[in-house]
């Protein structure tokens, strides 16, 4: 693909509005019915919001904080800010008021846009400590005193449009590829969040590279539910808008299952947890069925795996296998895929490594999952499996114009036009990760003989036992989570003789097992303390990890009586466990595993 004449997101927006004029560029559910939003409506709203922000004093380079759930107004506000030359600072709605205040204050945002009064309260709670914040704008509900409704900003823009025709286009054309587009505060699994600065050129380079290897189409419908604050979903949104696809906004994460058959998406973008939940739900339903139904499912899945393996390898498929696969589809797979709407062309998975077994499961039932790899610092995609080039157990090959290299210590290094400008107001950390043009990702991995990337763990997460053995915890945790009885697990053992784990049970499954085993316990706390429960769950772990080396095997576990929580700082907004924090919090419990 030739490079764009002007590689900016403002140019992308305007070009797309001219090229793809359609009545359903966006879909949103209002009053229990899906409402269509046309290209013309979106362009008008973005133009007027952008002019309204200018009327409020927004100048090129000024920061606008955006605190909202996924919805059309999120994207329209984002494009409006970008077309005015402003800088969008997305904030996860799940963050606590103090965290919201920190981001708005640190970014010195002049304007904050939020979805409703609940989000307004998170900002208002620290308003007296935000001297740079001049305006709070609310999308829904009556704006409290001192704030504006988003519709008010749009009306301001409408008036300015009449007084100064062409100003919006002039401002959008003035944006340059190297201009800062966004400051994204990372989830901070290993400490305080870092402030990633991404330029217009960074985003557009990633968009163009992905378009070369994945067939995004105007006819596609994407269901948006991964938070737009996540750079993966945001870049995907830019891609879908660039090709003229329709974007439907899920009512909520909890409503995705019911929204899929309504919207009938052709493309889904998500993180491993989404696919793990679908897999677990299917397996639960299978296990609850009759012996005959279970037997049919096992046969169908085995048939699907054989068929998928030959397809991936590019091998001819025997007629008898094609026939059996067709029968398996009719009896089993069609019922599963129907719940997605029955039109999925592919599903892209990023954010963390997806289990090879789960990827193989989806391929077997006829749903193409494409695992990839990237970071916020790379806008975000570095590698990806692509249609026709899928290799199980890998994160795919480097996308066009991205170079990968493995350092002597196993760290993955990357170079390309999508690599960030640096960390906002943090030259020391920028110098630490950007060396000689290479981004030091902090991830450990290797490239196979064909250039497919295999990620093993985070560099800072590697456990070194007292015997000097290096243990990568994340692949072990991924294997453990394949057990239906385990909801979360954190592998520990740094400077210890052996490796242990903190385990959070799937209490619904565990309680059913306990009743069947004749174990009566009043509450979950009591259940988690039983030696019989620890022994059972350790047995499950051993069943899930038969191929581990002796020094990698889990010798002891501590059973927790609740899952890790965002509000307690134990997980990030993307639900990644803050390993160091959890280990410190449960230090005494971990120590007890190594006594005696």
GUKEKOL-362929 format. One record per residue (C-alpha): residue in three letters; x, y, z. Coordinates in steps of 0.1 Angstrom, whole numbers, plus 5000, padded with zeros to 4 digits. Layout:
{atom "ALA",{X,Y,Z}} ...
END
This chain:
{atom "UNK",{5000,5000,5000}} {atom "UNK",{5015,5034,4991}} {atom "UNK",{5020,5058,5019}} {atom "UNK",{4992,5083,5025}} {atom "UNK",{4997,5118,5012}} {atom "UNK",{4990,5132,5046}} {atom "UNK",{4993,5106,5073}} {atom "UNK",{4970,5121,5100}} {atom "UNK",{4938,5109,5117}} {atom "UNK",{4920,5141,5107}} {atom "UNK",{4927,5134,5071}} {atom "UNK",{4916,5098,5076}} {atom "UNK",{4883,5110,5090}} {atom "UNK",{4876,5134,5062}} {atom "UNK",{4886,5111,5034}} {atom "UNK",{4865,5083,5048}} {atom "UNK",{4834,5106,5051}} {atom "UNK",{4838,5115,5014}} {atom "UNK",{4844,5079,5003}} {atom "UNK",{4819,5059,5023}} {atom "UNK",{4785,5075,5024}} {atom "UNK",{4762,5051,5040}} {atom "UNK",{4732,5051,5063}} {atom "UNK",{4747,5028,5090}} {atom "UNK",{4783,5038,5098}} {atom "UNK",{4774,5033,5134}} {atom "UNK",{4748,5013,5153}} {atom "UNK",{4737,5019,5189}} {atom "UNK",{4708,5005,5209}} {atom "UNK",{4684,5031,5221}} {atom "UNK",{4650,5023,5237}} {atom "UNK",{4655,4986,5230}} {atom "UNK",{4660,4991,5193}} {atom "UNK",{4692,4994,5172}} {atom "UNK",{4695,5029,5158}} {atom "UNK",{4715,5037,5126}} {atom "UNK",{4738,5067,5124}} {atom "UNK",{4748,5078,5089}} {atom "UNK",{4780,5091,5076}} {atom "UNK",{4765,5125,5071}} {atom "UNK",{4753,5126,5107}} {atom "UNK",{4787,5116,5121}} {atom "UNK",{4805,5142,5099}} {atom "UNK",{4782,5170,5110}} {atom "UNK",{4785,5161,5147}} {atom "UNK",{4823,5159,5145}} {atom "UNK",{4826,5192,5127}} {atom "UNK",{4803,5210,5151}} {atom "UNK",{4819,5195,5182}} {atom "UNK",{4854,5203,5169}} {atom "UNK",{4843,5239,5162}} {atom "UNK",{4826,5240,5196}} {atom "UNK",{4859,5229,5213}} {atom "UNK",{4877,5257,5194}} {atom "UNK",{4851,5282,5206}} {atom "UNK",{4859,5270,5242}} {atom "UNK",{4895,5279,5236}} {atom "UNK",{4910,5245,5226}} {atom "UNK",{4942,5251,5207}} {atom "UNK",{4965,5227,5189}} {atom "UNK",{4984,5206,5215}} {atom "UNK",{4958,5211,5242}} {atom "UNK",{4947,5180,5261}} {atom "UNK",{4911,5168,5264}} {atom "UNK",{4904,5140,5289}} {atom "UNK",{4877,5115,5278}} {atom "UNK",{4860,5094,5305}} {atom "UNK",{4832,5073,5290}} {atom "UNK",{4819,5039,5281}} {atom "UNK",{4820,5028,5245}} {atom "UNK",{4794,5047,5225}} {atom "UNK",{4792,5068,5193}} {atom "UNK",{4798,5100,5212}} {atom "UNK",{4832,5087,5224}} {atom "UNK",{4845,5083,5189}} {atom "UNK",{4829,5115,5176}} {atom "UNK",{4845,5135,5205}} {atom "UNK",{4878,5118,5198}} {atom "UNK",{4877,5127,5161}} {atom "UNK",{4865,5162,5170}} {atom "UNK",{4895,5168,5193}} {atom "UNK",{4920,5153,5168}} {atom "UNK",{4906,5174,5139}} {atom "UNK",{4911,5206,5160}} {atom "UNK",{4947,5196,5166}} {atom "UNK",{4941,5186,5202}} {atom "UNK",{4953,5156,5221}} {atom "UNK",{4929,5130,5235}} {atom "UNK",{4937,5115,5269}} {atom "UNK",{4914,5084,5273}} {atom "UNK",{4906,5073,5308}} {atom "UNK",{4891,5039,5319}} {atom "UNK",{4857,5043,5335}} {atom "UNK",{4866,5016,5360}} {atom "UNK",{4893,5038,5376}} {atom "UNK",{4888,5053,5411}} {atom "UNK",{4883,5091,5415}} {atom "UNK",{4919,5096,5428}} {atom "UNK",{4932,5078,5397}} {atom "UNK",{4910,5099,5374}} {atom "UNK",{4922,5130,5391}} {atom "UNK",{4959,5119,5388}} {atom "UNK",{4956,5114,5350}} {atom "UNK",{4937,5147,5343}} {atom "UNK",{4961,5166,5365}} {atom "UNK",{4992,5150,5352}} {atom "UNK",{4982,5155,5316}} {atom "UNK",{4972,5191,5324}} {atom "UNK",{4939,5186,5305}} {atom "UNK",{4920,5218,5299}} {atom "UNK",{4887,5200,5291}} {atom "UNK",{4872,5168,5304}} {atom "UNK",{4844,5150,5286}} {atom "UNK",{4825,5124,5305}} {atom "UNK",{4795,5101,5297}} {atom "UNK",{4771,5108,5326}} {atom "UNK",{4768,5121,5362}} {atom "UNK",{4785,5091,5377}} {atom "UNK",{4816,5098,5357}} {atom "UNK",{4812,5135,5364}} {atom "UNK",{4813,5128,5401}} {atom "UNK",{4847,5110,5397}} {atom "UNK",{4861,5142,5381}} {atom "UNK",{4843,5166,5404}} {atom "UNK",{4857,5148,5435}} {atom "UNK",{4892,5161,5428}} {atom "UNK",{4883,5193,5409}} {atom "UNK",{4899,5216,5435}} {atom "UNK",{4932,5199,5428}} {atom "UNK",{4930,5204,5390}} {atom "UNK",{4940,5240,5383}} {atom "UNK",{4944,5234,5345}} {atom "UNK",{4909,5220,5341}} {atom "UNK",{4887,5247,5327}} {atom "UNK",{4856,5228,5315}} {atom "UNK",{4837,5196,5323}} {atom "UNK",{4813,5184,5296}} {atom "UNK",{4787,5157,5301}} {atom "UNK",{4773,5136,5274}} {atom "UNK",{4741,5124,5291}} {atom "UNK",{4718,5139,5317}} {atom "UNK",{4712,5175,5329}} {atom "UNK",{4747,5191,5333}} {atom "UNK",{4754,5202,5369}} {atom "UNK",{4761,5239,5376}} {atom "UNK",{4793,5250,5361}} {atom "UNK",{4794,5222,5334}} {atom "UNK",{4782,5220,5298}} {atom "UNK",{4762,5193,5279}} {atom "UNK",{4779,5179,5249}} {atom "UNK",{4749,5191,5229}} {atom "UNK",{4757,5226,5241}} {atom "UNK",{4792,5223,5226}} {atom "UNK",{4777,5210,5194}} {atom "UNK",{4754,5240,5192}} {atom "UNK",{4783,5264,5198}} {atom "UNK",{4800,5248,5169}} {atom "UNK",{4769,5251,5147}} {atom "UNK",{4768,5288,5153}} {atom "UNK",{4806,5292,5146}} {atom "UNK",{4802,5271,5114}} {atom "UNK",{4777,5297,5101}} {atom "UNK",{4800,5326,5110}} {atom "UNK",{4832,5310,5097}} {atom "UNK",{4826,5284,5070}} {atom "UNK",{4856,5263,5062}} {atom "UNK",{4873,5268,5096}} {atom "UNK",{4869,5231,5105}} {atom "UNK",{4886,5219,5073}} {atom "UNK",{4914,5244,5077}} {atom "UNK",{4921,5232,5113}} {atom "UNK",{4920,5196,5102}} {atom "UNK",{4943,5203,5073}} {atom "UNK",{4968,5221,5096}} {atom "UNK",{4974,5189,5116}} {atom "UNK",{5008,5173,5107}} {atom "UNK",{5017,5136,5108}} {atom "UNK",{5043,5142,5136}} {atom "UNK",{5018,5160,5159}} {atom "UNK",{5009,5144,5192}} {atom "UNK",{4975,5127,5189}} {atom "UNK",{4971,5110,5222}} {atom "UNK",{4986,5104,5256}} {atom "UNK",{4976,5070,5268}} {atom "UNK",{4982,5060,5304}} {atom "UNK",{4992,5024,5306}} {atom "UNK",{4976,5000,5330}} {atom "UNK",{5007,4998,5351}} {atom "UNK",{5011,4960,5360}} {atom "UNK",{5045,4966,5374}} {atom "UNK",{5041,5001,5390}} {atom "UNK",{5028,5036,5383}} {atom "UNK",{5012,5041,5349}} {atom "UNK",{5034,5054,5321}} {atom "UNK",{5022,5081,5297}} {atom "UNK",{5026,5069,5262}} {atom "UNK",{5027,5096,5235}} {atom "UNK",{5015,5085,5201}} {atom "UNK",{5015,5108,5171}} {atom "UNK",{4991,5108,5142}} {atom "UNK",{5018,5091,5121}} {atom "UNK",{5022,5063,5147}} {atom "UNK",{4985,5054,5144}} {atom "UNK",{4982,5057,5107}} {atom "UNK",{5013,5036,5101}} {atom "UNK",{4998,5008,5122}} {atom "UNK",{4965,5011,5103}} {atom "UNK",{4981,5009,5069}} {atom "UNK",{5003,4980,5079}} {atom "UNK",{4973,4960,5092}} {atom "UNK",{4953,4968,5061}} {atom "UNK",{4980,4951,5040}} {atom "UNK",{4977,4917,5058}} {atom "UNK",{4940,4916,5069}} {atom "UNK",{4911,4920,5046}} {atom "UNK",{4890,4947,5063}} {atom "UNK",{4860,4956,5042}} {atom "UNK",{4833,4982,5039}} {atom "UNK",{4807,4954,5042}} {atom "UNK",{4821,4944,5076}} {atom "UNK",{4802,4950,5108}} {atom "UNK",{4823,4952,5140}} {atom "UNK",{4809,4949,5175}} {atom "UNK",{4827,4973,5198}} {atom "UNK",{4829,4963,5235}} {atom "UNK",{4866,4962,5245}} {atom "UNK",{4871,4997,5262}} {atom "UNK",{4879,5024,5237}} {atom "UNK",{4904,5036,5264}} {atom "UNK",{4924,5005,5253}} {atom "UNK",{4947,5014,5224}} {atom "UNK",{4938,4981,5207}} {atom "UNK",{4901,4989,5204}} {atom "UNK",{4909,5025,5195}} {atom "UNK",{4932,5016,5166}} {atom "UNK",{4906,4990,5155}} {atom "UNK",{4880,5018,5154}} {atom "UNK",{4902,5039,5132}} {atom "UNK",{4907,5010,5109}} {atom "UNK",{4870,5003,5106}} {atom "UNK",{4862,5039,5100}} {atom "UNK",{4890,5041,5074}} {atom "UNK",{4875,5012,5053}} {atom "UNK",{4839,5023,5058}} {atom "UNK",{4828,4994,5079}} {atom "UNK",{4799,4996,5103}} {atom "UNK",{4806,4998,5140}} {atom "UNK",{4779,4986,5165}} {atom "UNK",{4784,4996,5201}} {atom "UNK",{4775,4968,5226}} {atom "UNK",{4751,4979,5254}} {atom "UNK",{4777,4967,5279}} {atom "UNK",{4803,4939,5283}} {atom "UNK",{4777,4918,5300}} {atom "UNK",{4753,4923,5271}} {atom "UNK",{4778,4911,5244}} {atom "UNK",{4763,4876,5243}} {atom "UNK",{4728,4890,5236}} {atom "UNK",{4740,4917,5213}} {atom "UNK",{4760,4893,5190}} {atom "UNK",{4730,4875,5174}} {atom "UNK",{4712,4909,5171}} {atom "UNK",{4740,4927,5153}} {atom "UNK",{4755,4896,5136}} {atom "UNK",{4790,4910,5134}} {atom "UNK",{4816,4898,5109}} {atom "UNK",{4846,4910,5129}} {atom "UNK",{4853,4909,5167}} {atom "UNK",{4883,4925,5185}} {atom "UNK",{4890,4914,5220}} {atom "UNK",{4914,4901,5247}} {atom "UNK",{4920,4865,5258}} {atom "UNK",{4896,4867,5287}} {atom "UNK",{4866,4870,5262}} {atom "UNK",{4876,4839,5243}} {atom "UNK",{4883,4820,5275}} {atom "UNK",{4848,4827,5288}} {atom "UNK",{4832,4815,5256}} {atom "UNK",{4852,4783,5257}} {atom "UNK",{4844,4778,5294}} {atom "UNK",{4806,4784,5287}} {atom "UNK",{4806,4759,5259}} {atom "UNK",{4824,4733,5279}} {atom "UNK",{4801,4738,5309}} {atom "UNK",{4771,4732,5286}} {atom "UNK",{4786,4701,5272}} {atom "UNK",{4794,4686,5306}} {atom "UNK",{4758,4693,5317}} {atom "UNK",{4744,4673,5287}} {atom "UNK",{4737,4637,5285}} {atom "UNK",{4764,4610,5279}} {atom "UNK",{4753,4607,5243}} {atom "UNK",{4756,4645,5237}} {atom "UNK",{4790,4646,5253}} {atom "UNK",{4802,4617,5231}} {atom "UNK",{4789,4635,5200}} {atom "UNK",{4807,4667,5210}} {atom "UNK",{4840,4649,5217}} {atom "UNK",{4838,4632,5182}} {atom "UNK",{4828,4665,5165}} {atom "UNK",{4856,4685,5182}} {atom "UNK",{4882,4658,5173}} {atom "UNK",{4870,4659,5137}} {atom "UNK",{4871,4697,5136}} {atom "UNK",{4907,4697,5150}} {atom "UNK",{4919,4673,5123}} {atom "UNK",{4902,4694,5096}} {atom "UNK",{4916,4727,5109}} {atom "UNK",{4951,4712,5113}} {atom "UNK",{4952,4703,5076}} {atom "UNK",{4938,4736,5066}} {atom "UNK",{4964,4755,5086}} {atom "UNK",{4992,4733,5071}} {atom "UNK",{4979,4739,5036}} {atom "UNK",{4974,4701,5031}} {atom "UNK",{4946,4686,5010}} {atom "UNK",{4916,4675,5029}} {atom "UNK",{4904,4640,5022}} {atom "UNK",{4868,4636,5011}} {atom "UNK",{4859,4615,5041}} {atom "UNK",{4872,4641,5065}} {atom "UNK",{4853,4669,5047}} {atom "UNK",{4821,4648,5050}} {atom "UNK",{4826,4642,5087}} {atom "UNK",{4834,4679,5092}} {atom "UNK",{4801,4688,5075}} {atom "UNK",{4782,4664,5098}} {atom "UNK",{4800,4678,5129}} {atom "UNK",{4791,4713,5118}} {atom "UNK",{4754,4705,5113}} {atom "UNK",{4751,4685,5146}} {atom "UNK",{4773,4706,5169}} {atom "UNK",{4792,4736,5155}} {atom "UNK",{4764,4755,5139}} {atom "UNK",{4746,4757,5172}} {atom "UNK",{4776,4774,5188}} {atom "UNK",{4784,4798,5159}} {atom "UNK",{4748,4808,5156}} {atom "UNK",{4751,4825,5190}} {atom "UNK",{4777,4849,5175}} {atom "UNK",{4752,4858,5147}} {atom "UNK",{4766,4833,5122}} {atom "UNK",{4786,4858,5101}} {atom "UNK",{4820,4859,5118}} {atom "UNK",{4848,4861,5093}} {atom "UNK",{4875,4863,5119}} {atom "UNK",{4882,4874,5155}} {atom "UNK",{4914,4892,5164}} {atom "UNK",{4929,4886,5199}} {atom "UNK",{4954,4909,5215}} {atom "UNK",{4964,4923,5249}} {atom "UNK",{4980,4891,5261}} {atom "UNK",{4988,4856,5249}} {atom "UNK",{4959,4833,5241}} {atom "UNK",{4962,4796,5250}} {atom "UNK",{4970,4774,5220}} {atom "UNK",{4943,4749,5231}} {atom "UNK",{4916,4776,5230}} {atom "UNK",{4928,4789,5197}} {atom "UNK",{4926,4754,5183}} {atom "UNK",{4891,4749,5198}} {atom "UNK",{4878,4780,5179}} {atom "UNK",{4894,4769,5147}} {atom "UNK",{4879,4734,5151}} {atom "UNK",{4844,4748,5154}} {atom "UNK",{4849,4771,5124}} {atom "UNK",{4856,4804,5141}} {atom "UNK",{4889,4819,5129}} {atom "UNK",{4908,4835,5158}} {atom "UNK",{4939,4855,5149}} {atom "UNK",{4962,4860,5179}} {atom "UNK",{4986,4889,5177}} {atom "UNK",{5010,4909,5199}} {atom "UNK",{5017,4945,5206}} {atom "UNK",{5020,4972,5232}} {atom "UNK",{5005,5007,5238}} {atom "UNK",{5040,5019,5229}} {atom "UNK",{5036,5005,5193}} {atom "UNK",{5001,5019,5186}} {atom "UNK",{4997,4989,5193}} {atom "UNK",{5002,4960,5168}} {atom "UNK",{5036,4945,5162}} {atom "UNK",{5028,4910,5150}} {atom "UNK",{4997,4890,5140}} {atom "UNK",{4984,4857,5127}} {atom "UNK",{4965,4865,5095}} {atom "UNK",{4940,4847,5074}} {atom "UNK",{4958,4820,5055}} {atom "UNK",{4989,4824,5078}} {atom "UNK",{4980,4810,5112}} {atom "UNK",{5004,4791,5133}} {atom "UNK",{4992,4777,5167}} {atom "UNK",{5011,4787,5198}} {atom "UNK",{5025,4819,5182}} {atom "UNK",{5016,4856,5180}} {atom "UNK",{5022,4856,5142}} {atom "UNK",{5047,4874,5121}} {atom "UNK",{5058,4910,5122}} {atom "UNK",{5034,4932,5103}} {atom "UNK",{5047,4952,5073}} {atom "UNK",{5073,4979,5081}} {atom "UNK",{5079,4965,5116}} {atom "UNK",{5112,4948,5124}} {atom "UNK",{5117,4924,5153}} {atom "UNK",{5149,4913,5170}} {atom "UNK",{5156,4891,5200}} {atom "UNK",{5182,4905,5224}} {atom "UNK",{5208,4883,5240}} {atom "UNK",{5187,4880,5272}} {atom "UNK",{5156,4870,5252}} {atom "UNK",{5139,4904,5252}} {atom "UNK",{5118,4912,5222}} {atom "UNK",{5129,4944,5204}} {atom "UNK",{5109,4962,5178}} {atom "UNK",{5114,4990,5153}} {atom "UNK",{5090,5008,5129}} {atom "UNK",{5070,5039,5121}} {atom "UNK",{5044,5030,5147}} {atom "UNK",{5067,5032,5177}} {atom "UNK",{5058,5059,5201}} {atom "UNK",{5072,5094,5204}} {atom "UNK",{5082,5086,5240}} {atom "UNK",{5068,5089,5275}} {atom "UNK",{5052,5122,5284}} {atom "UNK",{5074,5143,5307}} {atom "UNK",{5096,5113,5314}} {atom "UNK",{5129,5113,5295}} {atom "UNK",{5146,5088,5318}} {atom "UNK",{5120,5061,5311}} {atom "UNK",{5120,5070,5274}} {atom "UNK",{5158,5065,5272}} {atom "UNK",{5154,5032,5290}} {atom "UNK",{5130,5016,5265}} {atom "UNK",{5140,5035,5232}} {atom "UNK",{5176,5027,5224}} {atom "UNK",{5191,5032,5190}} {atom "UNK",{5157,5033,5175}} {atom "UNK",{5146,5000,5190}} {atom "UNK",{5117,4996,5214}} {atom "UNK",{5126,4974,5243}} {atom "UNK",{5093,4957,5249}} {atom "UNK",{5100,4941,5283}} {atom "UNK",{5086,4908,5269}} {atom "UNK",{5106,4876,5265}} {atom "UNK",{5102,4855,5234}} {atom "UNK",{5118,4839,5204}} {atom "UNK",{5112,4837,5166}} {atom "UNK",{5107,4803,5150}} {atom "UNK",{5124,4793,5118}} {atom "UNK",{5097,4811,5097}} {atom "UNK",{5097,4843,5117}} {atom "UNK",{5066,4836,5139}} {atom "UNK",{5069,4851,5173}} {atom "UNK",{5065,4830,5204}} {atom "UNK",{5061,4850,5236}} {atom "UNK",{5071,4833,5269}} {atom "UNK",{5067,4860,5296}} {atom "UNK",{5073,4895,5308}} {atom "UNK",{5110,4901,5315}} {atom "UNK",{5102,4915,5350}} {atom "UNK",{5079,4886,5358}} {atom "UNK",{5105,4858,5353}} {atom "UNK",{5109,4838,5385}} {atom "UNK",{5144,4827,5394}} {atom "UNK",{5143,4799,5420}} {atom "UNK",{5169,4795,5447}} {atom "UNK",{5183,4767,5425}} {atom "UNK",{5189,4791,5397}} {atom "UNK",{5161,4779,5375}} {atom "UNK",{5142,4804,5354}} {atom "UNK",{5105,4799,5354}} {atom "UNK",{5081,4819,5332}} {atom "UNK",{5048,4822,5352}} {atom "UNK",{5024,4834,5326}} {atom "UNK",{5024,4802,5304}} {atom "UNK",{5019,4781,5335}} {atom "UNK",{4990,4803,5346}} {atom "UNK",{4974,4800,5312}} {atom "UNK",{4975,4762,5315}} {atom "UNK",{4961,4763,5350}} {atom "UNK",{4932,4785,5339}} {atom "UNK",{4920,4758,5315}} {atom "UNK",{4906,4740,5346}} {atom "UNK",{4869,4748,5350}} {atom "UNK",{4875,4748,5388}} {atom "UNK",{4900,4777,5387}} {atom "UNK",{4891,4813,5380}} {atom "UNK",{4925,4830,5387}} {atom "UNK",{4960,4820,5395}} {atom "UNK",{4993,4837,5403}} {atom "UNK",{5025,4816,5402}} {atom "UNK",{5051,4826,5428}} {atom "UNK",{5085,4813,5439}} {atom "UNK",{5112,4839,5433}} {atom "UNK",{5143,4829,5454}} {atom "UNK",{5125,4799,5467}} {atom "UNK",{5132,4762,5465}} {atom "UNK",{5101,4754,5445}} {atom "UNK",{5072,4771,5427}} {atom "UNK",{5038,4777,5443}} {atom "UNK",{5006,4795,5434}} {atom "UNK",{4978,4816,5448}} {atom "UNK",{4946,4802,5434}} {atom "UNK",{4911,4817,5432}} {atom "UNK",{4885,4789,5426}} {atom "UNK",{4855,4791,5404}} {atom "UNK",{4833,4789,5434}} {atom "UNK",{4802,4778,5416}} {atom "UNK",{4820,4748,5403}} {atom "UNK",{4838,4742,5435}} {atom "UNK",{4807,4744,5456}} {atom "UNK",{4790,4718,5433}} {atom "UNK",{4820,4695,5437}} {atom "UNK",{4819,4700,5475}} {atom "UNK",{4782,4691,5477}} {atom "UNK",{4788,4660,5456}} {atom "UNK",{4817,4650,5478}} {atom "UNK",{4796,4654,5509}} {atom "UNK",{4814,4685,5522}} {atom "UNK",{4792,4710,5540}} {atom "UNK",{4806,4744,5546}} {atom "UNK",{4788,4776,5556}} {atom "UNK",{4806,4801,5534}} {atom "UNK",{4834,4804,5507}} {atom "UNK",{4860,4815,5533}} {atom "UNK",{4855,4783,5551}} {atom "UNK",{4855,4762,5520}} {atom "UNK",{4888,4778,5508}} {atom "UNK",{4905,4768,5541}} {atom "UNK",{4898,4731,5538}} {atom "UNK",{4929,4709,5531}} {atom "UNK",{4907,4687,5510}} {atom "UNK",{4899,4716,5487}} {atom "UNK",{4936,4726,5484}} {atom "UNK",{4944,4690,5475}} {atom "UNK",{4916,4688,5449}} {atom "UNK",{4927,4721,5433}} {atom "UNK",{4964,4710,5433}} {atom "UNK",{4953,4678,5416}} {atom "UNK",{4935,4700,5390}} {atom "UNK",{4967,4720,5384}} {atom "UNK",{4987,4688,5380}} {atom "UNK",{4961,4675,5355}} {atom "UNK",{4964,4708,5335}} {atom "UNK",{5002,4709,5335}} {atom "UNK",{5015,4674,5327}} {atom "UNK",{5042,4686,5303}} {atom "UNK",{5060,4710,5327}} {atom "UNK",{5096,4704,5338}} {atom "UNK",{5100,4693,5374}} {atom "UNK",{5112,4727,5385}} {atom "UNK",{5082,4744,5369}} {atom "UNK",{5056,4722,5385}} {atom "UNK",{5034,4737,5413}} {atom "UNK",{5043,4720,5446}} {atom "UNK",{5019,4739,5469}} {atom "UNK",{4990,4763,5467}} {atom "UNK",{4972,4788,5488}} {atom "UNK",{4934,4790,5481}} {atom "UNK",{4919,4825,5482}} {atom "UNK",{4883,4831,5491}} {atom "UNK",{4877,4859,5465}} {atom "UNK",{4889,4870,5432}} {atom "UNK",{4914,4898,5426}} {atom "UNK",{4896,4932,5425}} {atom "UNK",{4902,4964,5406}} {atom "UNK",{4890,4986,5434}} {atom "UNK",{4917,4971,5457}} {atom "UNK",{4944,4978,5432}} {atom "UNK",{4950,4941,5426}} {atom "UNK",{4943,4942,5388}} {atom "UNK",{4945,4967,5361}} {atom "UNK",{4915,4981,5342}} {atom "UNK",{4922,4954,5315}} {atom "UNK",{4920,4928,5343}} {atom "UNK",{4957,4919,5343}} {atom "UNK",{4969,4910,5378}} {atom "UNK",{4994,4934,5393}} {atom "UNK",{5018,4907,5403}} {atom "UNK",{5041,4926,5425}} {atom "UNK",{5013,4942,5444}} {atom "UNK",{4995,4909,5449}} {atom "UNK",{5028,4892,5461}} {atom "UNK",{5033,4920,5487}} {atom "UNK",{4997,4919,5498}} {atom "UNK",{4998,4881,5504}} {atom "UNK",{5034,4879,5515}} {atom "UNK",{5025,4862,5548}} {atom "UNK",{5003,4836,5531}} {atom "UNK",{5030,4829,5505}} {atom "UNK",{5056,4826,5533}} {atom "UNK",{5034,4800,5550}} {atom "UNK",{5037,4778,5519}} {atom "UNK",{5075,4775,5524}} {atom "UNK",{5076,4769,5562}} {atom "UNK",{5085,4735,5576}} 
END
